[in-house]
Amino acid sequence: MEMKYRIKYERNCAKYLQRLDRNTQIRIINAINQLPFGDIKLLQGNKDNYSLRVGSCNYL
């Protein structure tokens, strides 16, 4: 069964990614592209939003 999901990037997210070094950008984008697999957790008190851990950082 295939899960459907949508990734929504906000403008400040794109700006944040541009400020990062190239290796970190690639790690984050690869982790996002591999969703729904990876270190993801449902945010507490919310049924639609998740957190993705890449290295020592969490991304919503």
OpenMM code with the backbone's topology and positions (N, CA, C; nanometers):
from openmm import Vec3, app, unit

residues = "MET GLU MET LYS TYR ARG ILE LYS TYR GLU ARG ASN CYS ALA LYS TYR LEU GLN ARG LEU ASP ARG ASN THR GLN ILE ARG ILE ILE ASN ALA ILE ASN GLN LEU PRO PHE GLY ASP ILE LYS LEU LEU GLN GLY ASN LYS ASP ASN TYR SER LEU ARG VAL GLY SER CYS ASN TYR LEU".split()
positions = [
    Vec3(0.0840, -0.1180, 0.0000),
    Vec3(0.0000, 0.0000, 0.0000),
    Vec3(0.0887, 0.1246, 0.0000),
    Vec3(0.0655, 0.2109, -0.0928),
    Vec3(0.1466, 0.3314, -0.1077),
    Vec3(0.0867, 0.4457, -0.0273),
    Vec3(0.1719, 0.5101, 0.0531),
    Vec3(0.1260, 0.6253, 0.1307),
    Vec3(0.1426, 0.7505, 0.0465),
    Vec3(0.0462, 0.8380, 0.0537),
    Vec3(0.0562, 0.9651, -0.0170),
    Vec3(0.0799, 1.0751, 0.0848),
    Vec3(0.1675, 1.1645, 0.0514),
    Vec3(0.1972, 1.2764, 0.1382),
    Vec3(0.2407, 1.3935, 0.0525),
    Vec3(0.2399, 1.5105, 0.1115),
    Vec3(0.2806, 1.6314, 0.0419),
    Vec3(0.3827, 1.7038, 0.1277),
    Vec3(0.4884, 1.7469, 0.0639),
    Vec3(0.5922, 1.8228, 0.1332),
    Vec3(0.5722, 1.9689, 0.0965),
    Vec3(0.5585, 2.0517, 0.1974),
    Vec3(0.5344, 2.1938, 0.1758),
    Vec3(0.6570, 2.2720, 0.2241),
    Vec3(0.7231, 2.3389, 0.1307),
    Vec3(0.8391, 2.4208, 0.1641),
    Vec3(0.7948, 2.5659, 0.1785),
    Vec3(0.8346, 2.6273, 0.2854),
    Vec3(0.8071, 2.7695, 0.3030),
    Vec3(0.9290, 2.8485, 0.2562),
    Vec3(0.9090, 2.9736, 0.2291),
    Vec3(1.0162, 3.0588, 0.1767),
    Vec3(1.1369, 3.0610, 0.2698),
    Vec3(1.1128, 3.0702, 0.3995),
    Vec3(1.2262, 3.0754, 0.4928),
    Vec3(1.3037, 2.9434, 0.4949),
    Vec3(1.2392, 2.8347, 0.4566),
    Vec3(1.3081, 2.7056, 0.4468),
    Vec3(1.4099, 2.7094, 0.3334),
    Vec3(1.3699, 2.7600, 0.2184),
    Vec3(1.4607, 2.7697, 0.1036),
    Vec3(1.5801, 2.8599, 0.1371),
    Vec3(1.5534, 2.9701, 0.2042),
    Vec3(1.6621, 3.0607, 0.2435),
    Vec3(1.7573, 2.9919, 0.3412),
    Vec3(1.7022, 2.9163, 0.4348),
    Vec3(1.7836, 2.8435, 0.5316),
    Vec3(1.8737, 2.7430, 0.4602),
    Vec3(1.8175, 2.6665, 0.3667),
    Vec3(1.8962, 2.5679, 0.2935),
    Vec3(2.0092, 2.6335, 0.2143),
    Vec3(1.9835, 2.7488, 0.1567),
    Vec3(2.0857, 2.8175, 0.0786),
    Vec3(2.2035, 2.8626, 0.1638),
    Vec3(2.1794, 2.8898, 0.2906),
    Vec3(2.2868, 2.9352, 0.3794),
    Vec3(2.3756, 2.8208, 0.4270),
    Vec3(2.3290, 2.6981, 0.4145),
    Vec3(2.4045, 2.5827, 0.4615),
    Vec3(2.5124, 2.5438, 0.3621),
    Vec3(2.6133, 2.4707, 0.4118),
    Vec3(2.7162, 2.4209, 0.3211),
    Vec3(2.6573, 2.3114, 0.2317),
    Vec3(2.7208, 2.2865, 0.1199),
    Vec3(2.6681, 2.1963, 0.0165),
    Vec3(2.6425, 2.0550, 0.0690),
    Vec3(2.7334, 2.0005, 0.1494),
    Vec3(2.7156, 1.8647, 0.2023),
    Vec3(2.5920, 1.8543, 0.2906),
    Vec3(2.5692, 1.9544, 0.3738),
    Vec3(2.4517, 1.9536, 0.4610),
    Vec3(2.3237, 1.9675, 0.3789),
    Vec3(2.3258, 2.0520, 0.2772),
    Vec3(2.2095, 2.0654, 0.1885),
    Vec3(2.1735, 1.9303, 0.1274),
    Vec3(2.2726, 1.8601, 0.0776),
    Vec3(2.2495, 1.7310, 0.0137),
    Vec3(2.1940, 1.6300, 0.1131),
    Vec3(2.2491, 1.6268, 0.2347),
    Vec3(2.1999, 1.5333, 0.3376),
    Vec3(2.0533, 1.5589, 0.3694),
    Vec3(2.0154, 1.6856, 0.3841),
    Vec3(1.8771, 1.7202, 0.4176),
    Vec3(1.7840, 1.6858, 0.3017),
    Vec3(1.8212, 1.7235, 0.1803),
    Vec3(1.7361, 1.6968, 0.0648),
    Vec3(1.7218, 1.5471, 0.0414),
    Vec3(1.8282, 1.4699, 0.0580),
    Vec3(1.8188, 1.3246, 0.0443),
    Vec3(1.7258, 1.2652, 0.1487),
    Vec3(1.7337, 1.3136, 0.2719),
    Vec3(1.6459, 1.2638, 0.3775),
    Vec3(1.4997, 1.2953, 0.3461),
    Vec3(1.4741, 1.4141, 0.2934),
    Vec3(1.3372, 1.4521, 0.2567),
    Vec3(1.2873, 1.3658, 0.1419),
    Vec3(1.3721, 1.3405, 0.0431),
    Vec3(1.3315, 1.2601, -0.0721),
    Vec3(1.3057, 1.1139, -0.0366),
    Vec3(1.3610, 1.0667, 0.0748),
    Vec3(1.3411, 0.9287, 0.1167),
    Vec3(1.2195, 0.9109, 0.2067),
    Vec3(1.1460, 1.0179, 0.2320),
    Vec3(1.0256, 1.0057, 0.3133),
    Vec3(0.9291, 0.9095, 0.2473),
    Vec3(0.8548, 0.8316, 0.3198),
    Vec3(0.8256, 0.8347, 0.4623),
    Vec3(0.9220, 0.7539, 0.5477),
    Vec3(1.0347, 0.7114, 0.4917),
    Vec3(1.1337, 0.6368, 0.5687),
    Vec3(1.2336, 0.7328, 0.6300),
    Vec3(1.2961, 0.6898, 0.7361),
    Vec3(1.3947, 0.7738, 0.8034),
    Vec3(1.3542, 0.7970, 0.9475),
    Vec3(1.4233, 0.8857, 1.0129),
    Vec3(1.3986, 0.9155, 1.1546),
    Vec3(1.2909, 1.0237, 1.1645),
    Vec3(1.1647, 0.9821, 1.1506),
    Vec3(1.0534, 1.0768, 1.1580),
    Vec3(0.9677, 1.0456, 1.2794),
    Vec3(0.9102, 1.1494, 1.3363),
    Vec3(0.8222, 1.1347, 1.4524),
    Vec3(0.7041, 1.2294, 1.4369),
    Vec3(0.5887, 1.1824, 1.4785),
    Vec3(0.4691, 1.2650, 1.4795),
    Vec3(0.4833, 1.3686, 1.5901),
    Vec3(0.4539, 1.4947, 1.5578),
    Vec3(0.4630, 1.5993, 1.6596),
    Vec3(0.3530, 1.5807, 1.7627),
    Vec3(0.3857, 1.6028, 1.8871),
    Vec3(0.2916, 1.5838, 1.9965),
    Vec3(0.1731, 1.6784, 1.9836),
    Vec3(0.0513, 1.6258, 2.0018),
    Vec3(-0.0683, 1.7084, 1.9974),
    Vec3(-0.1081, 1.7494, 1.8578),
    Vec3(-0.0490, 1.6867, 1.7560),
    Vec3(-0.0781, 1.7236, 1.6183),
    Vec3(-0.0821, 1.5971, 1.5348),
    Vec3(-0.1869, 1.5776, 1.4567),
    Vec3(-0.1973, 1.4536, 1.3802),
    Vec3(-0.1497, 1.4657, 1.2359),
    Vec3(-0.1103, 1.5853, 1.1915),
    Vec3(-0.0719, 1.6051, 1.0526),
    Vec3(0.0721, 1.6492, 1.0323),
    Vec3(0.1442, 1.6833, 1.1361),
    Vec3(0.2798, 1.7372, 1.1214),
    Vec3(0.3821, 1.6438, 1.1842),
    Vec3(0.4959, 1.6319, 1.1143),
    Vec3(0.6011, 1.5413, 1.1578),
    Vec3(0.7330, 1.6155, 1.1698),
    Vec3(0.8235, 1.5547, 1.2438),
    Vec3(0.9592, 1.6054, 1.2585),
    Vec3(1.0537, 1.5043, 1.1941),
    Vec3(1.1521, 1.5532, 1.1197),
    Vec3(1.2519, 1.4687, 1.0550),
    Vec3(1.3880, 1.5027, 1.1137),
    Vec3(1.4571, 1.4020, 1.1651),
    Vec3(1.5906, 1.4231, 1.2209),
    Vec3(1.6943, 1.3879, 1.1155),
    Vec3(1.7859, 1.4832, 1.0930),
    Vec3(1.9003, 1.4611, 1.0034),
    Vec3(2.0234, 1.5026, 1.0824),
    Vec3(2.1034, 1.4062, 1.1191),
    Vec3(2.2200, 1.4346, 1.2033),
    Vec3(2.1727, 1.4798, 1.3409),
    Vec3(2.2174, 1.5943, 1.3852),
    Vec3(2.1790, 1.6438, 1.5178),
    Vec3(2.0667, 1.7478, 1.5116),
    Vec3(2.0061, 1.7662, 1.3945),
    Vec3(1.9015, 1.8683, 1.3769),
    Vec3(1.7670, 1.8053, 1.3459),
    Vec3(1.6609, 1.8709, 1.3924),
    Vec3(1.5247, 1.8307, 1.3592),
    Vec3(1.4645, 1.9318, 1.2640),
    Vec3(1.3884, 1.8818, 1.1662),
    Vec3(1.3227, 1.9678, 1.0689),
    Vec3(1.1752, 1.9333, 1.0686),
    Vec3(1.0914, 2.0345, 1.0602),
    Vec3(0.9465, 2.0138, 1.0634),
    Vec3(0.8914, 2.0169, 0.9227),
] * unit.nanometer
topology = app.Topology()
chain = topology.addChain("A")
for resn in residues:
    res = topology.addResidue(resn, chain)
    for name in ("N", "CA", "C"):
        topology.addAtom(name, app.Element.getBySymbol(name[0]), res)
